[in-house]
Amino acid sequence: MDSFPPGTTYIEKIIHSFWESAPENRMHPGAEEKVWDSPLLGVAAGDDPLFSTLKKITGPFFWTPLEAYTRAFPMAKIKAANLRVIVYILPQTSATREDQRAQDTLPSRRWAASRFYGEQFNRALRRHLAERLSEAGYPAVAPELLPDFAYRKSKQFGIASNWSERHAAFIAGLGTFGLSDGLITRRGKAVRFGSVVAKIPLPVTPRPYGDDHHAWCLWHANRTCAACARRCPIDAISTESGHDKEACFRYIRQTTAPYVHEHFDLGDTPCGLCQVGIPCEYQVPPVLLK
């Protein structure tokens, strides 16, 4: 059994080492270029009341950390307070963001590759982190890898999954939501997320923004932006009604996914035009940081 030192240092080493060496973290098979920039880590308490609030407003299908954990370990006798939700950010590289910034209706090849190969890496990283922790005596599960992870229909929010890594990242102090529903992190909005729920005594990451889920969005803070709305090719983001998830879903399924398959021979469902060419592309707007 490994012996983890106090704090998150060892977890960061597991994640960073895999990011550095895993063959999956490549822009395409056999390439030298990494898909993702260096990861960033946050930790939330398994009994943070925001998880219960999220379940209440999303729907009964939504998992709390304890519910996700006991799906993997049904015989476990454990309290939510003994669990931690480990969340990491995988930022897009500057080269990928630059290529995507030049597009106005369809994703760039580089962005499509990051969505396809990058998410393969992300799944491998989720699994690797959960396995390393479990082997060391800290049972862990990646909720998105559970067999019954799926999308559902929320009365309040429409399309919703039974585990949200963006919301876990918000609770773990990593960022707040923007007008487009994307999470604005210290590495910006052009990122992907991964998460693991583990029985492990880790310090919780402070939330510098408290419970204000829009604190780092210029539009919500002072009505001076809405750049993401202007970047959307189908007007699925507006200052009046926010993000139209149904319209966004249709555009991805009916337009960008077939385009990427035909022109780049890649699967998956990329768009991401609203994540670049905006003030929060790669950082929190400095004026909003306290």
C-alpha positions as CSV (number, residue, x, y, z in Angstrom):
1,M,0.0,0.0,0.0
2,D,1.3,3.5,-0.9
3,S,1.6,6.0,1.9
4,F,0.2,9.4,0.8
5,P,1.6,12.5,2.4
6,P,-0.9,15.1,3.8
7,G,-2.5,17.5,1.4
8,T,-3.0,17.2,-2.4
9,T,0.6,17.0,-3.5
10,Y,0.6,13.3,-4.2
11,I,-2.7,13.5,-6.1
12,E,-1.2,16.3,-8.2
13,K,1.8,14.1,-8.9
14,I,-0.4,11.2,-10.1
15,I,-2.4,13.5,-12.4
16,H,0.6,15.4,-13.8
17,S,2.7,12.3,-14.3
18,F,0.0,10.7,-16.4
19,W,-0.6,14.0,-18.3
20,E,3.2,14.1,-19.0
21,S,3.7,10.5,-20.1
22,A,0.4,8.8,-21.2
23,P,0.4,8.1,-25.0
24,E,-3.3,9.1,-25.1
25,N,-2.4,12.7,-24.4
26,R,-1.5,13.4,-28.0
27,M,-3.2,15.5,-30.7
28,H,-3.4,12.3,-32.7
29,P,-1.9,8.8,-32.4
30,G,1.8,8.8,-32.7
31,A,2.1,12.6,-32.5
32,E,4.5,14.4,-30.1
33,E,2.2,17.3,-29.4
34,K,0.1,17.0,-26.3
35,V,-3.7,17.6,-26.5
36,W,-3.9,19.4,-23.2
37,D,-2.0,22.0,-21.3
38,S,-0.9,21.3,-17.7
39,P,-3.8,20.3,-15.4
40,L,-5.2,22.2,-12.4
41,L,-6.7,20.4,-9.3
42,G,-9.5,21.2,-6.9
43,V,-11.1,19.2,-4.0
44,A,-14.7,19.4,-2.7
45,A,-16.1,17.8,0.5
46,G,-18.4,14.9,-0.2
47,D,-21.0,16.4,2.2
48,D,-20.9,19.9,0.8
49,P,-24.5,21.1,0.9
50,L,-24.3,22.4,-2.7
51,F,-24.4,18.8,-3.9
52,S,-27.7,18.2,-2.2
53,T,-29.0,21.5,-3.5
54,L,-27.9,20.5,-7.0
55,K,-29.8,17.2,-6.8
56,K,-32.9,19.0,-5.5
57,I,-33.0,21.5,-8.4
58,T,-31.8,19.1,-11.1
59,G,-33.9,16.0,-10.4
60,P,-33.9,12.8,-8.3
61,F,-31.7,11.1,-10.9
62,F,-28.8,13.3,-10.1
63,W,-26.1,11.7,-7.9
64,T,-24.6,13.1,-4.8
65,P,-21.0,12.0,-4.2
66,L,-22.2,9.4,-1.7
67,E,-24.6,8.0,-4.2
68,A,-22.0,7.8,-6.9
69,Y,-19.5,6.2,-4.5
70,T,-21.9,3.5,-3.2
71,R,-22.8,2.5,-6.8
72,A,-19.2,1.3,-7.1
73,F,-18.9,0.1,-3.5
74,P,-22.4,-1.0,-2.5
75,M,-21.3,-2.7,0.7
76,A,-19.5,0.4,2.0
77,K,-20.5,1.8,5.3
78,I,-19.5,5.4,5.0
79,K,-20.6,8.9,5.6
80,A,-20.5,11.6,2.9
81,A,-18.3,13.7,5.2
82,N,-15.5,11.1,4.7
83,L,-15.6,11.4,0.9
84,R,-13.7,13.9,-1.3
85,V,-14.5,14.9,-4.9
86,I,-11.2,15.4,-6.7
87,V,-11.7,17.5,-9.8
88,Y,-9.2,18.5,-12.4
89,I,-9.1,20.9,-15.3
90,L,-7.6,20.1,-18.7
91,P,-6.9,23.4,-20.5
92,Q,-6.8,23.7,-24.2
93,T,-3.4,24.6,-25.6
94,S,-2.7,28.1,-27.0
95,A,-2.3,26.6,-30.5
96,T,-5.7,24.9,-30.3
97,R,-7.3,28.1,-29.1
98,E,-5.7,30.1,-31.8
99,D,-7.0,27.8,-34.6
100,Q,-10.5,27.7,-33.0
101,R,-10.6,31.5,-32.7
102,A,-10.3,31.8,-36.4
103,Q,-13.5,29.8,-37.0
104,D,-17.0,31.3,-36.9
105,T,-19.5,28.5,-37.8
106,L,-17.7,25.1,-37.5
107,P,-14.9,23.8,-35.2
108,S,-11.3,23.7,-36.3
109,R,-9.5,20.4,-37.0
110,R,-7.3,20.9,-33.9
111,W,-10.4,21.6,-31.7
112,A,-12.2,18.5,-33.1
113,A,-9.1,16.4,-32.4
114,S,-8.9,17.7,-28.8
115,R,-12.5,16.7,-28.3
116,F,-12.0,13.2,-29.8
117,Y,-8.5,12.2,-28.7
118,G,-8.5,14.5,-25.7
119,E,-11.6,12.9,-24.2
120,Q,-10.1,9.5,-24.7
121,F,-7.2,10.7,-22.6
122,N,-9.6,12.2,-20.1
123,R,-11.4,8.8,-19.7
124,A,-8.0,7.1,-19.2
125,L,-7.0,9.7,-16.6
126,R,-10.2,9.3,-14.7
127,R,-9.7,5.6,-14.6
128,H,-6.0,5.8,-13.8
129,L,-6.5,8.2,-10.9
130,A,-9.3,6.0,-9.4
131,E,-7.2,2.9,-9.8
132,R,-4.1,4.4,-8.2
133,L,-6.1,5.7,-5.2
134,S,-7.9,2.4,-4.8
135,E,-4.7,0.4,-5.0
136,A,-3.2,2.7,-2.3
137,G,-6.1,1.9,0.1
138,Y,-8.3,4.9,-0.7
139,P,-11.3,3.4,-2.6
140,A,-12.3,5.7,-5.5
141,V,-14.6,5.8,-8.4
142,A,-14.9,8.1,-11.5
143,P,-18.7,8.7,-11.7
144,E,-18.7,9.3,-15.5
145,L,-17.2,5.8,-16.0
146,L,-20.0,4.1,-14.0
147,P,-22.2,1.8,-16.2
148,D,-25.4,3.8,-15.5
149,F,-24.0,7.2,-16.1
150,A,-26.3,8.8,-18.7
151,Y,-28.2,11.9,-19.7
152,R,-31.7,12.5,-18.4
153,K,-34.4,15.2,-18.7
154,S,-34.6,17.7,-15.9
155,K,-37.8,19.7,-15.5
156,Q,-35.9,22.8,-14.7
157,F,-32.8,22.5,-16.9
158,G,-33.8,20.2,-19.8
159,I,-30.9,18.0,-20.9
160,A,-28.9,17.0,-17.8
161,S,-26.7,14.1,-16.7
162,N,-26.7,12.3,-13.4
163,W,-23.3,13.6,-12.6
164,S,-21.9,17.0,-13.6
165,E,-18.2,17.6,-13.6
166,R,-18.6,21.3,-14.3
167,H,-20.7,21.7,-11.2
168,A,-18.3,19.6,-9.2
169,A,-15.6,21.9,-10.3
170,F,-17.6,24.9,-9.2
171,I,-18.1,23.3,-5.8
172,A,-14.4,22.5,-5.7
173,G,-13.5,26.2,-6.0
174,L,-12.3,26.0,-9.6
175,G,-14.6,28.4,-11.4
176,T,-18.1,29.9,-11.9
177,F,-20.6,29.8,-14.7
178,G,-20.9,32.2,-17.6
179,L,-23.7,33.4,-19.8
180,S,-23.2,30.3,-22.0
181,D,-23.3,27.9,-19.1
182,G,-19.6,27.2,-19.6
183,L,-17.4,27.3,-16.5
184,I,-15.0,30.2,-16.3
185,T,-11.9,28.9,-14.5
186,R,-8.5,30.4,-13.6
187,R,-7.4,28.7,-16.9
188,G,-10.4,30.2,-18.7
189,K,-13.4,28.6,-20.3
190,A,-11.6,26.6,-23.0
191,V,-11.1,23.5,-20.8
192,R,-12.4,20.0,-20.1
193,F,-13.0,18.5,-16.7
194,G,-12.6,15.1,-15.0
195,S,-13.5,13.9,-11.5
196,V,-13.1,11.1,-9.0
197,V,-15.0,10.5,-5.7
198,A,-12.7,8.9,-3.1
199,K,-12.6,8.0,0.6
200,I,-9.5,10.0,1.4
201,P,-8.7,12.7,4.0
202,L,-7.8,15.6,1.8
203,P,-8.1,19.4,2.5
204,V,-10.9,21.1,0.7
205,T,-10.1,23.8,-1.8
206,P,-11.6,27.2,-0.7
207,R,-14.2,28.8,-2.9
208,P,-12.9,32.4,-3.4
209,Y,-16.3,33.3,-4.9
210,G,-18.4,31.8,-2.1
211,D,-21.7,30.4,-3.5
212,D,-22.0,33.0,-6.2
213,H,-22.1,30.8,-9.3
214,H,-21.8,33.7,-11.7
215,A,-19.0,35.7,-9.9
216,W,-16.4,35.4,-12.7
217,C,-18.7,36.3,-15.6
218,L,-18.4,39.8,-16.9
219,W,-22.0,39.8,-18.2
220,H,-23.5,38.8,-14.9
221,A,-21.1,41.0,-12.9
222,N,-21.6,44.3,-14.8
223,R,-23.3,43.7,-18.1
224,T,-20.2,44.6,-20.1
225,C,-19.6,41.5,-22.2
226,A,-21.8,38.9,-23.9
227,A,-19.0,38.0,-26.3
228,C,-19.9,34.3,-26.1
229,A,-23.4,35.1,-27.4
230,R,-21.9,36.9,-30.4
231,R,-19.6,33.9,-31.1
232,C,-22.5,31.4,-31.2
233,P,-23.3,30.6,-34.9
234,I,-27.0,29.8,-34.2
235,D,-27.8,32.4,-31.6
236,A,-28.3,29.8,-28.9
237,I,-26.9,32.2,-26.2
238,S,-28.7,35.4,-25.4
239,T,-28.6,38.0,-22.6
240,E,-32.3,37.6,-22.2
241,S,-32.6,33.8,-21.7
242,G,-29.0,32.5,-21.4
243,H,-28.1,29.2,-23.0
244,D,-30.7,27.4,-25.2
245,K,-29.4,23.8,-24.6
246,E,-31.8,22.2,-26.9
247,A,-30.8,24.4,-29.9
248,C,-27.1,23.8,-29.0
249,F,-27.7,20.1,-28.8
250,R,-29.4,20.0,-32.2
251,Y,-26.6,22.0,-33.9
252,I,-23.9,19.7,-32.5
253,R,-25.7,16.6,-33.5
254,Q,-27.0,17.7,-36.8
255,T,-24.2,20.0,-38.1
256,T,-20.8,19.9,-36.3
257,A,-20.7,16.2,-35.6
258,P,-21.4,15.2,-39.3
259,Y,-19.0,17.8,-40.5
260,V,-16.2,16.6,-38.2
261,H,-16.8,13.0,-39.3
262,E,-16.8,13.8,-43.0
263,H,-13.9,16.3,-43.1
264,F,-11.6,15.1,-40.3
265,D,-12.7,11.4,-40.0
266,L,-13.2,11.9,-36.3
267,G,-16.1,11.0,-34.0
268,D,-17.6,12.8,-31.0
269,T,-19.6,16.1,-30.9
270,P,-17.4,19.2,-30.9
271,C,-18.4,22.8,-31.3
272,G,-16.8,25.1,-28.6
273,L,-17.0,28.3,-30.6
274,C,-18.3,30.2,-27.6
275,Q,-15.2,29.2,-25.6
276,V,-12.7,31.2,-27.5
277,G,-12.4,34.8,-28.8
278,I,-13.8,36.0,-25.5
279,P,-12.3,37.8,-22.5
280,C,-12.5,34.6,-20.4
281,E,-11.0,32.2,-23.0
282,Y,-7.9,31.5,-21.0
283,Q,-8.3,33.3,-17.7
284,V,-10.7,34.9,-15.3
285,P,-11.2,38.6,-16.4
286,P,-8.7,40.3,-14.1
287,V,-11.2,43.0,-13.1
288,L,-13.3,40.3,-11.4
289,L,-10.6,38.7,-9.3
290,K,-10.6,40.0,-5.7
